[in-house]
Amino acid sequence: MRKTALVLVTALFLIGCGDGGSGSGSTNSGGKGKPECEVQQTAIVMVANTSSNPYNFYINGMYFTQIVGKSNKTLTIKAGYNNLYAKQVSGYLLYPTECRSEVNAIACNNYSWQIP
């Protein structure tokens, strides 16, 4: 009986010391326990387009995506300093509406930006 209990306790100890198996996908494949956003040094920007018109969205001067009117879009950006820029695509009379913002993103943080 003592041998069975010892084997059982040893087995439970070994199972408890594992890396948790495959996990939920929130850690890197190395099993170090760091969130993927920390490993990749990324942050999230949630952009809300309150206009009924579409906007082209740029990060650091490079085209990223188009955000349709009356919608939200979740974007992954690199941690660090980022220039955000949105320009109205259609629905304007003389000049498109342009929106600018800056964010010094910290890895694994969430940010929000409402346009226009």
VMD Tcl script that draws the C-alpha trace (Angstrom):
set ca {
  {0.00 0.00 0.00}
  {2.85 2.41 0.86}
  {4.52 1.66 -2.49}
  {1.31 2.47 -4.38}
  {0.88 5.73 -2.49}
  {4.51 6.70 -3.13}
  {4.17 5.99 -6.87}
  {0.93 7.99 -6.97}
  {2.45 10.99 -5.16}
  {5.53 10.87 -7.42}
  {3.34 10.73 -10.53}
  {1.26 13.71 -9.35}
  {4.42 15.68 -8.60}
  {5.86 15.02 -12.05}
  {2.60 15.98 -13.75}
  {2.41 19.18 -11.71}
  {5.94 20.21 -12.72}
  {5.26 20.10 -16.46}
  {4.91 23.15 -18.68}
  {1.14 22.81 -18.81}
  {0.91 20.96 -22.10}
  {0.07 22.74 -25.33}
  {-1.78 25.53 -23.53}
  {-4.38 27.88 -24.92}
  {-2.16 29.51 -27.53}
  {-1.45 32.59 -25.42}
  {2.16 31.63 -24.75}
  {5.00 31.12 -27.15}
  {5.94 27.68 -28.36}
  {9.07 27.63 -26.20}
  {6.98 27.00 -23.10}
  {8.56 29.90 -21.22}
  {5.17 31.23 -20.16}
  {5.49 34.63 -21.86}
  {2.46 35.96 -23.74}
  {2.84 36.01 -27.52}
  {2.48 39.82 -27.55}
  {5.51 40.10 -25.27}
  {7.56 37.74 -27.40}
  {6.57 39.54 -30.63}
  {6.63 43.00 -28.97}
  {3.17 43.95 -30.25}
  {0.20 45.94 -28.97}
  {-3.44 46.28 -30.03}
  {-5.13 49.38 -31.44}
  {-8.93 49.31 -31.65}
  {-10.03 51.86 -34.27}
  {-13.66 53.03 -34.27}
  {-14.84 54.71 -37.47}
  {-17.91 56.72 -36.43}
  {-18.40 58.17 -39.90}
  {-20.54 56.49 -42.54}
  {-17.62 56.88 -44.98}
  {-14.59 54.62 -45.38}
  {-11.11 55.67 -44.25}
  {-7.70 54.44 -45.35}
  {-5.55 53.73 -42.30}
  {-1.76 54.23 -42.26}
  {0.84 53.33 -39.65}
  {4.17 55.17 -39.80}
  {3.36 56.44 -43.29}
  {2.63 53.01 -44.76}
  {-0.84 51.91 -45.88}
  {-2.25 49.33 -43.49}
  {-5.94 48.76 -44.23}
  {-9.25 50.37 -45.11}
  {-11.87 50.76 -42.40}
  {-15.45 50.86 -43.67}
  {-17.95 53.34 -42.28}
  {-19.68 52.75 -38.93}
  {-17.35 49.92 -37.98}
  {-14.56 48.95 -35.61}
  {-11.32 47.25 -36.49}
  {-8.73 45.69 -34.19}
  {-5.18 46.10 -35.45}
  {-1.91 44.68 -34.17}
  {1.00 47.13 -34.17}
  {4.64 46.92 -33.15}
  {5.49 48.18 -29.69}
  {7.23 51.54 -29.63}
  {6.50 54.90 -31.21}
  {3.87 54.82 -33.98}
  {2.28 57.55 -36.12}
  {-1.37 56.77 -36.88}
  {-3.06 58.45 -39.83}
  {-6.51 58.02 -41.35}
  {-7.78 59.68 -44.55}
  {-11.37 59.71 -45.76}
  {-11.75 57.78 -49.02}
  {-15.13 59.01 -50.24}
  {-18.19 61.05 -49.24}
  {-16.54 64.46 -48.94}
  {-17.38 67.67 -50.83}
  {-14.07 69.49 -51.31}
  {-11.41 67.87 -49.14}
  {-11.21 64.54 -47.33}
  {-11.14 64.50 -43.54}
  {-7.72 63.56 -42.19}
  {-7.05 62.32 -38.65}
  {-3.65 61.99 -37.00}
  {-2.49 60.53 -33.73}
  {0.66 59.22 -32.09}
  {1.05 56.34 -29.70}
  {4.07 55.08 -27.82}
  {2.78 51.53 -27.62}
  {3.85 49.22 -24.83}
  {3.85 45.50 -25.61}
  {0.64 43.68 -24.64}
  {-1.33 46.89 -24.02}
  {-4.56 47.88 -25.75}
  {-5.22 51.33 -27.19}
  {-8.27 52.88 -28.82}
  {-8.69 55.59 -31.44}
  {-11.92 57.08 -32.70}
  {-12.09 58.61 -36.17}
  {-13.19 61.21 -37.25}
}
mol new
graphics top color blue
foreach p $ca { graphics top sphere $p radius 0.5 }
foreach p [lrange $ca 0 end-1] q [lrange $ca 1 end] { graphics top cylinder $p $q radius 0.2 }
display resetview
